[in-house]
Amino acid sequence: MSDLVPIVVQGISWSQQHGQPVVLLRGLGTDSWFAVSADVEEARAFSSCACTVERTRRRLARLASQLLRVAGGEVEQIVLRVDGEQILRARVVVRSSTGTTTVETFGLDALVLAAELGIMPVMHWQELAALASSSQRAENASDETATELPPAIQRLLAELEERGFGTDDSR
């Protein structure tokens, strides 16, 4: 297995504990998943409804991708990581005629950009495994078993799979 695992947005849910949206991310072809807290605007940017695209951060991602294209650049890779403060960050690697540049940014902004560009962000396998493990430990603390997701997330994931979202063939 490669050290870099493609990451897909599996879905959006609402955290009862924190009272805000969470973005559910999963390693493609794995059972490893984790959730990232988001604000409402970030969550809306991942909506599949065409009616919200012009009213979300997705519009800004489209502008950034168009500016990059006009300038002769192309996003080569987006690598996700979690920093020491437990915040999802991303390293966006941009290739142009003058060379390669790396831009550090917030992870959810990079995920929105990736969705707009049609590219799949990646994460180092060891980090994904550690995040998935800590997600399971957090569930255990709330009387859930280590092998089961909370029922609300199970229902959301089942609904998304029925619709074909986040499956390996959805690219």
C-alpha positions in Angstrom: 0.0 0.0 0.0 1.3 3.5 -0.9 2.1 5.8 2.0 -0.5 8.3 0.7 -4.2 7.4 0.9 -6.8 9.3 -1.1 -9.3 11.0 1.1 -13.0 11.4 0.2 -15.7 13.5 1.8 -18.1 10.8 3.0 -20.8 13.2 4.2 -21.9 16.1 6.4 -23.5 15.6 9.8 -24.5 17.8 12.7 -22.7 17.3 16.0 -25.1 17.1 18.9 -22.2 17.4 21.3 -20.8 20.6 19.8 -23.8 22.0 18.1 -22.2 22.5 14.7 -21.6 20.7 11.4 -18.9 18.0 11.0 -17.4 16.9 7.7 -17.0 13.1 7.6 -13.8 12.1 5.8 -12.8 8.5 4.8 -9.7 7.0 3.4 -10.7 5.6 0.0 -10.7 1.8 0.0 -10.3 1.7 3.8 -12.5 1.5 6.9 -10.6 4.5 8.3 -12.6 7.6 8.8 -12.5 10.8 10.9 -14.7 13.9 11.4 -13.6 17.5 11.2 -15.6 20.3 12.7 -16.9 22.9 10.2 -18.9 26.1 10.2 -22.1 26.2 8.3 -20.6 27.9 5.3 -17.9 25.3 5.0 -20.5 22.5 5.3 -22.7 24.1 2.6 -19.7 24.2 0.2 -19.8 20.4 0.1 -23.5 20.3 -0.8 -24.4 18.3 -3.9 -27.3 20.6 -4.6 -26.5 22.9 -7.6 -28.7 25.5 -6.1 -26.1 26.3 -3.3 -22.9 26.4 -5.4 -23.1 30.2 -6.2 -23.8 31.0 -2.5 -20.9 29.1 -0.9 -17.2 29.0 -0.6 -17.3 26.8 -3.6 -17.6 30.1 -5.6 -14.3 31.3 -4.2 -12.7 28.0 -5.0 -13.8 28.3 -8.6 -12.3 31.8 -8.7 -9.0 30.5 -7.3 -8.9 27.7 -9.8 -9.6 30.1 -12.7 -6.9 32.5 -11.6 -4.5 29.7 -11.3 -5.3 28.4 -14.7 -5.0 31.9 -16.3 -1.6 32.3 -14.6 -0.5 28.9 -16.1 -0.5 27.0 -12.9 -2.0 23.7 -11.9 -2.6 22.0 -8.5 -0.5 18.9 -8.6 -1.4 17.5 -5.2 -3.2 18.3 -1.9 -1.8 16.6 1.2 -3.9 16.8 4.3 -2.5 16.6 7.8 -3.5 17.5 11.4 -1.3 20.0 13.2 -0.3 20.0 16.9 -3.5 22.0 17.8 -5.6 19.3 16.1 -6.6 21.5 13.2 -6.9 20.0 9.7 -4.3 21.7 7.4 -3.3 21.1 3.8 -0.2 21.5 1.7 -1.3 22.5 -1.8 1.5 21.8 -4.4 1.2 24.0 -7.4 3.1 23.4 -10.6 3.7 26.1 -13.2 6.2 27.0 -16.0 8.4 28.6 -13.3 8.6 25.6 -11.1 6.7 24.1 -8.1 5.4 26.1 -5.2 3.8 24.8 -1.9 1.0 26.7 -0.2 -0.1 25.9 3.3 -3.8 26.4 4.0 -6.7 25.3 6.1 -7.8 21.7 5.3 -11.4 22.4 4.6 -10.5 25.2 2.2 -8.2 22.8 0.4 -11.0 20.1 0.3 -13.4 22.6 -1.3 -10.7 23.5 -3.9 -10.1 19.8 -4.6 -13.8 19.3 -5.1 -13.9 22.2 -7.6 -10.8 21.0 -9.4 -11.9 17.3 -9.5 -8.8 16.1 -7.8 -8.5 13.8 -4.8 -6.6 15.0 -1.7 -4.4 12.5 0.1 -3.1 11.9 3.6 -0.2 9.8 4.9 -1.5 6.4 5.9 0.0 6.5 9.4 -1.7 9.8 10.2 -5.0 8.5 8.9 -4.7 5.4 11.0 -3.9 7.5 14.1 -6.9 9.8 13.5 -9.2 6.8 12.9 -8.0 5.2 16.1 -8.6 8.3 18.1 -12.1 8.7 16.6 -12.9 5.1 17.7 -11.5 5.9 21.2 -13.7 9.0 21.4 -16.7 6.8 20.5 -15.8 4.3 23.3 -15.8 7.2 25.8 -19.5 7.7 24.9 -20.4 4.0 25.4 -20.1 3.1 21.7 -18.2 0.0 20.7 -14.8 0.3 18.9 -16.1 -1.4 15.8 -19.3 0.5 15.4 -20.0 4.1 14.3 -22.7 6.0 16.2 -26.2 5.0 14.8 -26.8 8.5 13.2 -23.5 8.3 11.3 -24.3 4.7 10.2 -27.6 5.9 8.8 -26.0 8.9 7.0 -23.3 6.7 5.5 -25.8 4.1 4.4 -27.9 6.8 2.7 -24.9 8.3 1.0 -23.8 4.8 -0.3 -27.3 4.2 -1.7 -26.9 7.5 -3.6 -23.4 6.5 -4.8 -21.6 9.3 -2.9 -18.1 8.7 -1.9 -17.8 5.3 -3.5 -14.6 4.2 -5.2 -16.3 4.6 -8.6 -17.7 8.1 -8.0 -14.7 9.8 -9.6 
